[in-house]
């Protein structure tokens, strides 16, 4: 049978038909794939002793469109044999070639390059096996998983994705996930350099060049090397920050998720470069680069992102960026941006800075009063995470004390406020806040009880939580034990009270056995919830937290903890839970590494900070 000559009629065929003809033609040439390849793989030929040169690869790409079918086939085979060495040129040809056959052949060859090398950890290899055939959303989830594998085992594969991912957008997202973990003071980041460079290979993609420059900066041993790393990042950033339309779901700085939905990969590279320039003392350049992050006329501050960008700039050493939003503060009524500006002024020097910060915070508070209770509650939570502790407390109290606050909103604010106070080690105050909800009398009490029910929370659960906070504030051991017992009587499944009771009964075998029975029952109930709601990351985290701090199936708890991070891969509380799982397993080094990530995400959480200090103490690491 004569082989079809795809070249002679390719211009008259639709792309899907040409792809079919191209696949059939290659299959006919090599009907029996070589050992170790799959039927869908490109023709296997013996790999050359050395990789082809750039000139040779360029010539082979051109030959993919030759009029002679045999030439096209031989070029395809040689490019397939080159593997990852040809990835850059194949991807560029697939995206940019005006010759349809060159583009299709290059695409097919590029997509057939395996993401695995045989040297990955089993978990990384499994994730990579699923990667190629997944859609963008699933591929991003796999990237998230790789980023958080133990012992940084997913960093090299993630960098390999930067090199081999079939779309430029996917490559940028993979790189952004690595970049957003960088901090100037991160003690772990420099050791990631060799793995990143190995995964990137010789890739010349902009995302790869940025990562290469960041590694060079992080490992630099001289001022010249530091400057060179910044220059490499700056050159790559020109194309990477040209558009902020790439989706980076659940970006590390989850502030972006609060009001802007998904984060954007472009801003991650711009932020990083701003931080590099600031660290190097090149503040004027850093400010110029930061402007698009804040200027709504440039499209970068759309959907409410400007407040979070300003806060990020402030916490990364550039509080003078607040001067870039003066016009917005005068013309707009965005209370979140106004509060971000107030916090920026608290970090500036000068006699007027404190007065300016106070005036802006008061203005933001008034503006929130005009926007309604939902905005005020959101602002309180954001301020708590930003470190505006007293301003956050003022917003919570404004909701609780306003006569017009409906019962459900009052109850919700009380729950959030109490948890915030608990995090700040102000447990007596936390107990008082909840007591005003669960022990209110008369019509107000009935309304608040109904409000709790509307929130899907049984009043007894809030009472149990109130008693737990009171126990945390109690210094007398006997009184503390009594409060925990009352908490468990109100709600036998309160996880934190179970953990505390377990810790308090180490010298009482009979009481310990009773608490273990309650723990087993609570764990089984949570497990049923997980089976009924497979996408429920909250229940997975709760199960892991309970078992990691008491006893039970630690393997399942650790698996659930990892699964909870698939949906919120940079949740500080979920990372805190995973760190506790590592402690329970005796892996203190990985626990400290994981807890450091939690600290970076929630630097103002005193609970997370205390846990970090405790883990370091356990490992005999000096603060």
C-alpha positions as CSV (number, residue, x, y, z in Angstrom):
1,X,0.0,0.0,0.0
2,X,1.3,3.4,-0.9
3,X,1.9,5.7,2.1
4,X,-0.1,8.9,2.0
5,X,2.0,12.0,1.3
6,X,0.7,14.4,4.0
7,X,2.7,17.3,2.6
8,X,1.0,17.5,-0.8
9,X,-2.5,18.1,0.5
10,X,-2.0,19.4,4.0
11,X,-3.1,23.0,3.2
12,X,-6.5,21.8,2.1
13,X,-7.2,19.7,5.2
14,X,-8.6,20.8,8.5
15,X,-6.1,20.5,11.4
16,X,-7.9,17.6,13.1
17,X,-7.7,15.6,9.8
18,X,-4.1,16.4,9.3
19,X,-3.3,15.2,12.8
20,X,-5.0,11.9,12.0
21,X,-3.1,11.5,8.8
22,X,0.2,12.4,10.5
23,X,-0.4,9.8,13.3
24,X,-1.4,7.1,10.8
25,X,1.6,7.8,8.6
26,X,4.1,7.5,11.5
27,X,2.4,4.4,12.9
28,X,2.8,2.7,9.5
29,X,6.5,3.4,9.4
30,X,7.1,1.8,12.8
31,X,4.2,-0.7,13.4
32,X,6.1,-2.4,16.2
33,X,7.3,0.1,18.9
34,X,10.7,-0.5,20.3
35,X,11.0,-2.0,23.8
36,X,10.1,0.3,26.6
37,X,7.9,2.6,24.4
38,X,4.2,2.8,24.1
39,X,2.3,2.5,20.8
40,X,1.6,6.2,21.0
41,X,5.2,7.2,21.4
42,X,7.3,8.7,18.6
43,X,9.5,6.3,16.6
44,X,12.3,5.1,18.8
45,X,15.9,5.3,17.5
46,X,19.1,4.9,19.3
47,X,20.0,8.1,21.2
48,X,23.2,9.7,20.0
49,X,26.2,9.7,22.3
50,X,25.9,13.5,22.5
51,X,22.9,15.8,22.3
52,X,22.5,17.6,18.9
53,X,23.8,21.1,18.7
54,X,21.4,24.1,18.5
55,X,22.2,24.4,14.8
56,X,21.4,20.7,14.2
57,X,18.1,21.0,16.1
58,X,17.1,24.1,14.1
59,X,17.8,22.2,10.9
60,X,15.7,19.3,12.0
61,X,12.8,21.5,12.9
62,X,12.9,23.0,9.4
63,X,13.0,19.5,7.9
64,X,9.7,18.7,9.6
65,X,8.1,20.7,6.8
66,X,10.2,19.3,4.0
67,X,8.4,18.4,0.8
68,X,10.0,15.0,0.9
69,X,8.1,12.6,3.2
70,X,11.2,10.6,4.0
71,X,13.0,13.7,5.1
72,X,10.2,14.6,7.4
73,X,10.1,11.2,8.9
74,X,13.8,11.0,9.5
75,X,13.7,14.5,11.1
76,X,10.9,13.4,13.4
77,X,12.8,10.3,14.5
78,X,16.0,12.3,15.2
79,X,14.0,14.9,17.2
80,X,12.3,12.2,19.1
81,X,15.6,10.7,20.0
82,X,16.9,14.0,21.2
83,X,14.1,14.1,23.8
84,X,14.1,16.9,26.3
85,X,17.1,18.5,24.5
86,X,14.8,19.5,21.7
87,X,11.9,20.5,23.9
88,X,12.4,24.3,23.7
89,X,12.6,24.4,19.9
90,X,9.7,21.9,19.5
91,X,7.4,23.9,21.7
92,X,8.4,27.2,20.0
93,X,7.7,25.6,16.6
94,X,4.4,24.3,17.8
95,X,3.3,27.7,19.0
96,X,4.8,29.9,16.4
97,X,5.4,28.1,13.1
98,X,3.3,29.3,10.1
99,X,3.8,25.9,8.5
100,X,0.9,23.8,9.6
101,X,2.7,20.5,9.3
102,X,5.8,21.8,11.2
103,X,3.5,23.0,13.9
104,X,1.6,19.8,14.2
105,X,4.6,17.5,14.1
106,X,6.4,19.7,16.6
107,X,3.4,19.6,18.9
108,X,3.1,15.9,18.7
109,X,6.8,15.3,19.4
110,X,6.8,17.8,22.3
111,X,3.8,16.3,24.0
112,X,5.4,12.8,23.7
113,X,8.5,13.8,25.7
114,X,8.0,12.1,29.1
115,X,8.0,14.2,32.3
116,X,9.5,11.3,34.3
117,X,13.2,10.4,34.3
118,X,13.1,7.3,36.5
119,X,14.9,9.1,39.4
120,X,11.8,10.6,41.1
121,X,10.3,9.5,44.4
122,X,7.4,7.1,43.9
123,X,4.9,9.9,44.8
124,X,6.4,12.3,42.3
125,X,6.5,9.7,39.6
126,X,2.8,8.9,40.1
127,X,1.9,12.5,39.9
128,X,3.9,13.0,36.7
129,X,2.3,10.0,35.1
130,X,-1.1,11.7,35.5
131,X,0.1,15.1,34.4
132,X,0.4,14.8,30.6
133,X,-3.2,13.7,30.0
134,X,-4.8,16.1,32.5
135,X,-6.6,19.4,31.7
136,X,-5.2,22.7,32.9
137,X,-7.1,22.7,36.2
138,X,-5.9,19.1,37.0
139,X,-2.4,19.9,36.0
140,X,-2.3,22.9,38.4
141,X,-3.5,20.7,41.2
142,X,-0.7,18.3,40.4
143,X,1.8,21.2,40.5
144,X,0.5,22.1,43.9
145,X,1.0,18.6,45.2
146,X,4.6,18.5,43.8
147,X,5.4,21.8,45.5
148,X,4.5,20.4,48.9
149,X,6.0,16.9,48.7
150,X,8.1,15.9,51.7
151,X,11.8,16.7,51.6
152,X,11.2,18.9,48.6
153,X,11.0,15.8,46.4
154,X,8.7,17.6,43.9
155,X,10.9,20.6,43.2
156,X,13.0,19.1,40.5
157,X,9.9,17.6,38.7
158,X,8.1,20.9,39.0
159,X,11.1,22.7,37.4
160,X,11.0,20.0,34.7
161,X,7.4,21.0,34.1
162,X,8.5,24.6,33.6
163,X,10.7,23.2,30.8
164,X,8.4,20.7,29.2
165,X,4.8,21.9,29.8
166,X,3.1,22.1,26.5
167,X,1.7,25.6,27.0
168,X,3.6,28.7,27.8
169,X,0.9,29.6,30.3
170,X,1.4,26.3,32.1
171,X,5.1,26.8,32.2
172,X,4.7,30.2,33.8
173,X,2.3,28.9,36.4
174,X,4.7,26.1,37.4
175,X,7.5,28.6,37.7
176,X,5.3,31.0,39.6
177,X,4.5,28.4,42.2
178,X,8.2,27.9,42.9
179,X,9.0,31.7,42.8
180,X,6.2,32.6,45.2
181,X,7.8,30.5,47.9
182,X,11.0,32.6,47.8
183,X,11.7,35.0,50.6
184,X,15.0,36.9,51.1
185,X,15.4,35.4,54.6
186,X,14.2,31.8,53.8
187,X,16.9,29.5,55.1
188,X,15.6,26.6,53.0
189,X,15.4,28.2,49.6
190,X,19.1,28.2,48.7
191,X,19.2,24.4,49.0
192,X,16.5,24.0,46.4
193,X,18.9,25.5,43.7
194,X,20.5,22.3,42.4
195,X,17.2,20.6,42.1
196,X,15.7,23.6,40.2
197,X,18.6,23.8,37.8
198,X,18.5,20.1,37.1
199,X,14.8,20.2,36.3
200,X,15.2,23.3,34.0
201,X,18.1,21.8,32.0
202,X,19.0,24.1,29.2
203,X,15.5,25.5,28.8
204,X,15.5,29.1,27.5
205,X,11.8,29.7,28.2
206,X,11.3,33.0,30.0
207,X,10.0,31.3,33.1
208,X,13.0,29.0,33.2
209,X,15.4,32.0,32.8
210,X,13.7,33.8,35.7
211,X,14.1,30.8,37.9
212,X,17.7,30.4,36.9
213,X,18.4,34.0,37.8
214,X,16.6,33.6,41.2
215,X,18.7,30.6,42.0
216,X,21.9,32.4,41.0
217,X,20.9,35.3,43.3
218,X,20.0,33.0,46.2
219,X,23.3,31.2,46.0
220,X,25.5,34.2,45.1
221,X,28.7,34.7,47.0
222,X,29.6,38.2,45.8
223,X,27.9,41.5,45.0
224,X,28.6,41.0,41.3
225,X,26.8,37.6,41.4
226,X,23.9,39.1,43.3
227,X,23.5,41.9,40.7
228,X,23.8,39.4,37.9
229,X,21.0,37.3,39.3
230,X,18.7,40.3,39.5
231,X,19.6,41.3,35.9
232,X,18.7,37.8,34.6
233,X,15.4,37.9,36.5
234,X,14.7,41.4,35.1
235,X,15.3,40.4,31.5
236,X,13.0,37.4,31.8
237,X,10.4,39.3,33.7
238,X,9.8,41.6,30.7
239,X,7.8,38.9,29.0
240,X,6.5,37.2,32.1
241,X,4.9,40.3,33.5
242,X,3.5,41.6,30.2
243,X,0.1,40.0,31.0
244,X,-1.6,39.2,34.3
245,X,-4.2,36.9,32.7
246,X,-2.6,33.6,33.6
247,X,-4.5,31.6,36.2
248,X,-2.6,30.6,39.3
249,X,-5.3,29.0,41.5
250,X,-4.9,29.2,45.3
251,X,-1.8,31.3,45.1
252,X,0.4,31.2,48.1
253,X,-0.5,34.6,49.2
254,X,-4.1,33.7,49.7
255,X,-4.9,37.4,50.3
256,X,-5.3,37.4,46.5
257,X,-8.0,34.8,46.9
258,X,-10.0,36.8,49.4
259,X,-11.2,39.5,47.0
260,X,-9.6,38.8,43.6
261,X,-10.4,35.1,43.1
262,X,-7.5,33.3,41.6
263,X,-4.1,34.9,41.8
264,X,-2.1,35.7,38.7
265,X,1.2,34.3,37.7
266,X,2.5,37.6,36.2
267,X,2.2,39.5,39.5
268,X,4.3,36.8,41.2
269,X,7.3,37.4,39.0
270,X,6.9,41.2,39.4
271,X,6.6,40.9,43.1
272,X,9.7,38.8,43.3
273,X,11.7,41.2,41.2
274,X,10.5,44.1,43.3
275,X,11.7,42.3,46.5
276,X,15.1,41.6,44.9
277,X,15.5,45.2,43.9
278,X,14.4,46.4,47.4
279,X,16.8,44.0,49.1
280,X,19.6,45.3,46.9
281,X,18.8,48.9,47.9
282,X,17.6,49.8,44.4
283,X,14.4,51.3,45.8
284,X,13.6,53.7,42.9
285,X,13.7,50.9,40.4
286,X,11.6,48.8,42.8
287,X,8.9,51.5,43.1
288,X,8.8,52.0,39.3
289,X,8.3,48.2,38.8
290,X,5.6,48.1,41.6
291,X,3.4,50.8,40.1
292,X,1.5,48.4,37.7
293,X,0.6,46.3,40.7
294,X,-1.3,49.2,42.1
295,X,-2.5,51.3,39.2
296,X,-6.0,50.4,38.1
297,X,-5.5,52.2,34.8
298,X,-3.0,49.6,33.9
299,X,-5.4,46.8,34.7
300,X,-3.3,45.1,37.3
301,X,-5.3,46.4,40.3
302,X,-8.6,45.1,39.0
303,X,-11.1,43.1,41.1
304,X,-9.8,44.6,44.4
305,X,-6.2,43.4,44.3
306,X,-4.6,46.7,45.0
307,X,-5.0,46.5,48.8
308,X,-3.3,43.1,48.9
309,X,-0.5,44.2,46.6
310,X,0.1,47.3,48.8
311,X,0.2,45.2,51.9
312,X,2.7,42.8,50.3
313,X,4.9,45.6,49.2
314,X,4.8,47.0,52.7
315,X,5.8,43.8,54.4
316,X,8.6,43.3,51.9
317,X,10.3,46.5,52.8
318,X,8.7,49.0,50.4
319,X,6.1,50.9,52.5
320,X,6.7,54.1,50.4
321,X,4.7,52.4,47.7
322,X,1.7,53.9,49.6
323,X,2.6,57.2,47.8
324,X,1.6,55.5,44.5
325,X,-2.1,55.2,45.6
326,X,-2.6,58.8,46.9
327,X,-5.0,59.6,44.1
328,X,-7.0,56.4,44.7
329,X,-7.3,57.2,48.4
330,X,-8.6,60.7,47.7
331,X,-11.1,59.7,45.0
332,X,-12.3,56.2,45.9
333,X,-14.1,54.8,48.9
334,X,-12.3,51.4,49.2
335,X,-11.9,50.8,52.9
336,X,-9.5,47.8,52.3
337,X,-7.1,50.0,50.3
338,X,-7.4,52.7,53.0
339,X,-6.5,50.2,55.7
340,X,-3.6,48.9,53.7
341,X,-2.4,52.5,53.3
342,X,-2.7,53.0,57.1
343,X,-0.6,49.9,57.8
344,X,2.0,51.1,55.3
345,X,2.3,54.4,57.2
346,X,3.0,52.5,60.4
347,X,6.1,51.2,58.8
348,X,7.4,54.7,57.7
349,X,9.6,57.0,59.6
350,X,8.8,60.6,60.6
351,X,6.7,62.4,63.2
352,X,3.7,62.5,60.9
353,X,3.6,58.8,60.1
354,X,1.7,57.7,63.2
355,X,-0.8,60.5,62.8
356,X,-1.3,59.7,59.1
357,X,-1.8,56.0,59.9
358,X,-4.4,56.7,62.6
359,X,-6.3,59.1,60.3
360,X,-6.4,56.6,57.5
361,X,-7.5,53.8,59.8
362,X,-10.3,56.0,61.2
363,X,-11.4,56.9,57.6
364,X,-11.4,53.2,56.6
365,X,-13.6,52.4,59.7
366,X,-16.1,55.1,58.7
367,X,-16.2,53.8,55.1
368,X,-16.9,50.3,56.3
369,X,-19.8,51.7,58.3
370,X,-21.3,52.8,55.0
371,X,-20.7,49.4,53.3
372,X,-22.5,47.1,55.7
373,X,-21.8,44.3,58.1
374,X,-20.4,41.8,55.6
375,X,-17.7,44.2,54.5
376,X,-16.8,45.0,58.1
377,X,-16.5,41.3,59.0
378,X,-14.3,40.7,56.0
379,X,-12.1,43.6,56.9
380,X,-11.7,42.4,60.5
381,X,-10.5,39.0,59.2
382,X,-8.1,40.6,56.7
383,X,-6.7,43.0,59.4
384,X,-6.1,40.1,61.7
385,X,-4.0,38.4,59.0
386,X,-2.2,41.6,58.1
387,X,-1.2,42.2,61.7
388,X,-3.5,45.2,62.3
389,X,-4.5,43.6,65.6
390,X,-6.1,46.5,67.4
391,X,-7.9,47.7,64.3
392,X,-9.2,44.1,63.7
393,X,-10.5,44.1,67.3
394,X,-12.3,47.4,66.8
395,X,-14.1,46.1,63.7
396,X,-15.2,42.9,65.4
397,X,-16.5,44.9,68.4
398,X,-18.3,47.4,66.1
399,X,-20.3,44.5,64.7
400,X,-21.1,43.0,68.1
401,X,-22.0,46.3,69.7
402,X,-24.1,47.7,66.9
403,X,-27.8,47.4,67.8
404,X,-28.8,46.9,64.2
405,X,-26.6,43.7,63.8
406,X,-28.9,40.8,63.0
407,X,-28.6,37.7,65.3
408,X,-26.9,35.5,62.7
409,X,-24.3,38.1,61.9
410,X,-23.7,38.8,65.6
411,X,-23.2,35.1,66.3
412,X,-20.9,34.7,63.3
413,X,-18.8,37.7,64.3
414,X,-18.6,36.4,67.9
415,X,-17.3,33.0,66.6
416,X,-14.6,34.6,64.4
417,X,-13.6,37.1,67.1
418,X,-13.3,34.5,69.7
419,X,-11.1,32.3,67.5
420,X,-8.9,35.3,66.7
421,X,-8.5,36.1,70.4
422,X,-7.6,32.5,71.1
423,X,-4.9,32.7,68.4
424,X,-3.6,35.8,70.1
425,X,-3.4,33.9,73.5
426,X,-6.3,36.1,74.9
427,X,-8.4,33.2,75.9
428,X,-10.2,34.8,78.8
429,X,-11.5,37.5,76.4
430,X,-12.4,34.8,73.9
431,X,-14.5,33.0,76.4
432,X,-16.3,36.2,77.3
433,X,-17.1,37.0,73.7
434,X,-18.8,33.6,73.2
435,X,-20.5,33.6,76.6
436,X,-22.4,36.7,75.5
437,X,-23.8,34.6,72.7
438,X,-24.5,31.2,74.3
439,X,-25.7,32.5,77.7
440,X,-27.7,35.5,76.7
441,X,-31.2,35.5,78.2
442,X,-34.6,36.6,77.1
443,X,-35.5,37.3,73.5
444,X,-32.0,38.2,72.7
445,X,-30.8,34.8,73.8
446,X,-33.5,33.1,71.7
447,X,-32.6,35.2,68.7
448,X,-28.9,34.4,69.1
449,X,-29.6,30.7,69.5
450,X,-31.6,30.8,66.3
451,X,-28.8,32.7,64.7
452,X,-26.3,29.9,65.5
453,X,-28.7,27.4,64.0
454,X,-28.9,29.4,60.8
455,X,-25.1,29.2,60.6
456,X,-25.4,25.4,60.8
457,X,-23.8,25.4,64.3
458,X,-25.5,23.8,67.3
459,X,-25.6,26.1,70.4
460,X,-24.0,23.3,72.4
461,X,-21.0,23.4,70.1
462,X,-20.4,27.0,70.8
463,X,-20.9,26.4,74.5
464,X,-18.2,23.7,74.4
465,X,-15.9,26.1,72.6
466,X,-16.5,28.8,75.2
467,X,-15.6,26.4,77.9
468,X,-12.4,25.3,76.1
469,X,-11.3,28.9,75.8
470,X,-12.0,29.4,79.5
471,X,-9.9,26.2,80.3
472,X,-7.0,27.6,78.2
473,X,-7.0,30.8,80.3
474,X,-7.2,28.8,83.6
475,X,-3.9,28.4,85.5
476,X,-5.3,26.1,88.2
477,X,-5.0,22.5,87.0
478,X,-8.1,21.2,88.9
479,X,-10.3,24.0,87.6
480,X,-8.9,23.6,84.1
481,X,-9.8,19.9,84.2
482,X,-13.3,20.7,85.3
483,X,-13.8,23.1,82.4
484,X,-12.6,20.6,79.9
485,X,-15.0,18.0,81.3
486,X,-17.8,20.5,81.0
487,X,-16.8,21.2,77.4
488,X,-16.9,17.5,76.5
489,X,-20.3,17.2,78.2
490,X,-21.6,19.9,76.0
491,X,-20.0,18.4,72.9
492,X,-18.1,15.1,73.2
493,X,-16.7,15.6,69.7
494,X,-15.0,19.0,70.3
495,X,-11.6,18.2,68.8
496,X,-9.5,20.7,70.8
497,X,-11.1,19.7,74.1
498,X,-10.5,16.0,73.3
499,X,-6.8,16.8,72.6
500,X,-6.5,18.8,75.9
501,X,-8.2,16.0,77.9
502,X,-5.9,13.4,76.4
503,X,-2.8,15.4,77.3
504,X,-4.1,15.9,80.9
505,X,-4.7,12.2,81.5
506,X,-1.3,10.7,81.0
507,X,-1.1,9.6,84.6
508,X,-4.7,8.4,84.9
509,X,-5.2,5.2,82.9
510,X,-8.9,4.9,83.6
511,X,-9.6,8.4,82.5
512,X,-7.3,8.1,79.5
513,X,-9.1,5.0,78.3
514,X,-12.4,7.0,78.4
515,X,-11.0,9.9,76.5
516,X,-9.5,7.5,73.9
517,X,-13.0,6.0,73.5
518,X,-14.4,9.5,72.7
519,X,-11.5,10.2,70.4
520,X,-12.2,7.0,68.5
521,X,-15.9,7.8,68.2
522,X,-15.1,11.4,67.0
523,X,-12.6,10.2,64.4
524,X,-15.1,7.7,63.1
525,X,-17.8,10.4,62.8
526,X,-15.4,12.7,60.9
527,X,-14.4,9.8,58.7
528,X,-18.1,9.3,57.8
529,X,-18.4,12.9,56.9
530,X,-15.4,12.6,54.6
531,X,-16.9,9.6,52.8
532,X,-20.2,11.4,52.4
533,X,-18.5,14.7,51.2
534,X,-15.3,13.6,49.4
535,X,-14.4,17.3,48.6
536,X,-14.6,18.4,52.2
537,X,-11.0,19.6,53.1
538,X,-12.1,20.9,56.5
539,X,-13.1,17.5,57.8
540,X,-9.9,16.0,56.5
541,X,-7.9,18.6,58.3
542,X,-10.0,18.1,61.5
543,X,-9.4,14.3,61.4
544,X,-5.6,14.8,60.9
545,X,-5.4,17.4,63.7
546,X,-7.2,15.1,66.2
547,X,-5.2,12.0,65.5
548,X,-1.8,13.8,65.2
549,X,-2.3,15.2,68.7
550,X,-3.6,12.1,70.3
551,X,-3.6,8.6,68.9
552,X,-5.1,6.5,66.1
553,X,-4.4,5.8,62.4
554,X,-1.6,8.3,61.8
555,X,-1.1,7.1,58.3
556,X,-4.6,7.9,57.4
557,X,-4.4,11.2,59.3
558,X,-1.3,12.2,57.3
559,X,-2.9,11.2,54.0
560,X,-6.0,13.3,54.9
561,X,-3.8,16.2,55.8
562,X,-2.1,16.1,52.4
563,X,-5.4,15.8,50.7
564,X,-6.7,18.9,52.5
565,X,-3.8,20.8,51.1
566,X,-4.7,19.9,47.5
567,X,-7.6,22.4,47.7
568,X,-5.8,25.0,49.8
569,X,-2.1,24.2,49.2
570,X,-0.9,27.2,51.2
571,X,-3.4,27.3,54.0
572,X,-1.3,28.1,57.1
573,X,-3.6,26.1,59.4
574,X,-3.5,23.1,57.1
575,X,0.3,23.3,56.9
576,X,0.3,23.5,60.7
577,X,-1.7,20.3,60.9
578,X,0.6,18.5,58.5
579,X,3.6,19.6,60.6
580,X,1.9,18.0,63.7
581,X,1.5,14.8,61.7
582,X,5.3,14.8,61.0
583,X,6.0,15.4,64.7
584,X,3.8,12.5,65.6
585,X,5.7,10.3,63.2
586,X,9.0,11.4,64.7
587,X,10.1,13.4,61.6
588,X,11.0,16.6,63.3
589,X,13.1,18.0,60.4
590,X,10.2,17.8,58.0
591,X,7.9,19.2,60.7
592,X,10.1,22.3,61.1
593,X,10.3,22.7,57.4
594,X,6.5,22.5,57.0
595,X,5.9,24.8,60.0
596,X,8.2,27.4,58.5
597,X,5.9,27.5,55.5
598,X,3.0,28.0,57.8
599,X,4.8,30.9,59.6
600,X,5.5,32.5,56.2
601,X,1.9,32.4,55.3
602,X,0.5,33.6,58.6
603,X,3.4,35.5,60.3
604,X,1.0,37.2,62.8
605,X,-0.5,34.0,64.1
606,X,0.8,33.5,67.6
607,X,-0.4,29.9,67.7
608,X,1.6,29.0,64.6
609,X,4.6,30.9,65.9
610,X,4.4,29.0,69.2
611,X,4.2,25.7,67.5
612,X,7.2,26.5,65.4
613,X,9.2,27.4,68.5
614,X,8.1,24.2,70.2
615,X,9.2,22.0,67.2
616,X,12.5,23.7,67.1
617,X,13.0,23.2,70.8
618,X,12.1,19.5,70.4
619,X,14.8,19.2,67.7
620,X,17.2,21.1,70.0
621,X,17.5,23.9,67.4
622,X,18.2,27.3,68.9
623,X,15.8,30.1,67.8
